[in-house]
């Protein structure tokens, strides 16, 4: 017989321990006839009597004695595998988590996250990597545990949770010669602008809104990320549109001021994304819960 039913192995173990088919059946909650039928199938499968009737009960054959430890170990491993998931203990864990994020999240979210982990999970390691078109594949393969940011490319095919809403502001040098505390539509259109081309994010929605309102930016500089824009703005007369939380963070680092845009710009949701393969992974669950507690609008950390 090529096939071996796992339930048969349970009968084998109970007969071995009790040396009785009837007592094994009673322990397993089955009819004695059913247990006897299973024992017959086991004998055919192993091509051995397995148990022989004696004055003291059903004694195991040498073949049964040889396979008994392996059968018990196999059943134990299977029961453990289909049992409750092992709890994730952050203070004892030494795991490394990879988080795919935009450069905005590196500035706005990452410092707060790692400071929190130093206090709650000191042996964990966070590896941050930039959001790219390859992020979908890396999430699905498990190379990345989580993706955080405004990433419409990850909307389909992944679990997701909104963390907080975000909108846009303008940045100008603190001592800009023509821009004061407010920014008019005429001044916005008359100044030179920096355009950030952030791959994998959805910030192109700003261009669509400006175009629909027939507002043109005179773009004189294009950069691949937000990491250096504050320094450039502080040392030039250029303007740049950035997400609000990023703008507020950059204003604390450089001599720039945060200005409301001269027309309403869209809001969007910063989310965390993960693949369904890891939806029930205890460590991934803990990481997502930590992110939500720190950064969600209803989280304890906000």
N, C-alpha and C positions, 0 to 999 in steps of 0.2 A: 504494500500500500504506500503510495507516494505522499499522501496527505496525512497530516497529524493534527487533530483538533486539540486546541490548547486546553479545553475543558477536560479532555481525557487525562491530561497530566495531573490535574487536581485529584481525580479519582485514584490515579496511581499513587500519589503521595499519601492519601488518606488510608488506602489499603496497606501500604507499607508501614505506616505509623500504628494502625489499629490491628493489623494482621487479621482483618475481618471485612468481608465485602458488605455485610449488613450494617456494621457500625460505620463504615466509610460512607455508605449511602445515607444513613441517618444524619451524620455530621454535615453532609453536603445538601441535605434537604431534597433527596431524590429517591425514587423507588429502587428497591434492591434489584429488581429485574433490569432496570436501566443501567445500574452500576455494573451488573454482571455482563451486560451487552458491551459496555465500554471496555471492560477488562478483556473480553474476547477480541475486540478490535485492536487493543494495545498488543496482545500476544501476536496477532497477525503482523502488525506493523514492525515489531522488534524481532519477529521470528524466534520467540522464546516464550516459555510458559510464564515467566516473571514471578509467579507465586504458586506454591504447591501446598495442598492441604495436608496439615500435620495434626498431631494430637493437641498442640497448643495454638493452632490457628493457621492462617495463610502465611507460610514462611517464604521470604524472598529468595529467588535463585541468585547465583553469582552475577548473572547479567543484570538483574534488578538492583543488586547491591552496587554494582559498578556505575549505573546511570543515575541512581538516586541523588547523589550530591549535585550533579549537573542539572537535573530536573528542578530541584529545589532552588538552586541559584537562578535558573532561567525564569522561573515563576516569580521569584522575588524581584528581579530586575523589571519584568513586565508590569507587575503591580505598582512598582515605584514610578515607572514611566507614565502609567495612566492615572496615577494619583494626583493629588493637589500639587500645583506648581510650587517650587521652592521659593521661599520669601527672599526678597532682596533687602539686605541689611546695609545701608549706606555707610555707616561708621566702620564696618569691617570690610567692605568691598574694596577690591583693588582693580576694578574694571576700568577700561579706557573707552570713553564715548566719543564718537565722531559726529560733529554737528556741522551741517552744511548751512552757511548763512551768507547774507549779503554784507558788503562792507559797512552798511548802515548799522546792521545788527552787531557787528564787531565793536563799533563805537558806543552804541546806545545800550545794548543788552549784555554783552560779554563780560564787562568788568563787574557788573552786579552779580551775574551768575557765578563767576569764579570766586568772588568774595564769599558768597553764600555757601558754596561747596567747601571752601576751606574750613568753615565752622561746622558743617553738618556731615561732610563726607571727605575727610582730609586725604584719603589715599586714592581717590579717583583722579583720573587724568582726562582733561577735555582737549580734543584736537579739533580745531576749527578749520574748515576749508571753504573756499569761495564757491558760491553758487555758479554753476555752469550748465550748459545744455546736457552734460553728462550726468547731472545730479539725479535724474530720474533712474537711470540704470544703477547708479551706486546705492540709491535707497532700496531698490528692489533686490539687489544682490546682498545687502547687509553690510557693504563697505561703509555706509553711512547710517547712523542710527536715527537721525532726526534732521529735518530741514526747517529753518526758521526765517521768516521774512515775508515780503510781498512778492510771491512767485507764482503768477498765474499758470505757468507751465506745469505746476504740480497739482492743479485743481482737480484734474481727472485722473482716476486710478489710484489715489492714495487717501488714506484717512487724514483728516485735518481738523484742527481746532483753532478758532479765532482767539487771539490773545487781546488785542486792543485796536481801536480805530486810530487812524493817522490822517493828517492833512498836510498841506504844503505852506511854506513861508518863503520869503526872499531874504537873502543875506546881502549886506553891503558893508563896505569899510566903515568903521566907527566915525572916521573923519572924512567921509565922502564929501567932496566939495559941492555937490548939487543935490544930494539926497539927505533930507532931514529925518524927522520922526515918522513921517508918513510917505507913502509911495503912490503917486498918482499914475493913472493909466498912461498919460502923456510922458511922464518921466520914465516909466518902465519901458515904453517903446523907444525912447530916445537914447537909452544907455546901451553899452556893450554887455554881452552876456556870456557866461560859461555854460556849456551844455555837457551834462554828465551822461555818458553812454554806458549804462550799467547792464551788462549781459545777464539774461535770466530773470530780470525783474520787470515789473509792470509800470514803471514810471513814465513810459511813453504816453500814458493817459493825459499828462499835462500838455503835451504837444497837441493832442486832439482837441482839448478844451480851448486852448489858445487859438487854434485854427478855426474852430466853430464860432468863436467870438471875433474873428478877424483881427487878432492881435499878433503882431509879428515881433519876434526877438531878433536882434542883430547879434548873431552868434559869432564871436571872434576866437573862441577857444573851446575845443572839445577834449574832454579827459575821460579815461576809462573807469574811474571810480570816484567816490566821494571823499576819499581819505585825505587828499591834499587841497581841497577847494577852499577851506577856510583860510589857510595861509596865503593862497593866491588872491582871494578877495580882500584880505586885510592889507595887501601890499599893492593893490591896483584899484582902479575905479570900476571894475566889473561887478555885475550882479549875478546871482545864481539862485535858482529855485531848488529847495531841499525839503525833505520831510521835517515836520515841526520839531519832533524830539531831537532829531539830529541837529537842526539849527540851534536849538537851545543849548545842546551839549557843546557845539563848536564855538558858540558865543562866550563860553566860559574859558575857552582855550586860546582864542585869538581876538584881536581887536576888530570884531565885526558886530553888527547889530542886526537884530531880527525884525523884519518888517512884514506887515500883512500884505498879501498880494493885492493888486488893484482891481481884481475881479475874482469871484468865487472859483476856487479850484476844487477838484473832486477829493473825496475822502476814500480811504481804502482800509482793508483789514490786514494787519500783520498776523500771520498764522504759523502754526507749527504743523508739519506734515510727516507722516510715517507710513511704511508699507504694511499691508495686512498680515504679512508673514510674521511680523514682530508685535502685532497688536496685543498679544497676551504674554509677551516676554516681561518678566517681573522687573528687570532693570530698566527696560524701555518705558514701562508704565510709570515707574518712579521718576524717571527723568522728565517725562511729559507732565506729570503732576507738579514737579518742582517748577518747571517753566510756567505753568499756569498760576501757581501760587505767587510767583515773583512778578509776573508781567500781565496777567489777565486783568481786565477792568473790574472783575468781581473777586479777584484773588486776594489772599490775605496780605500779600506783600505790597499792594498798591494803596 
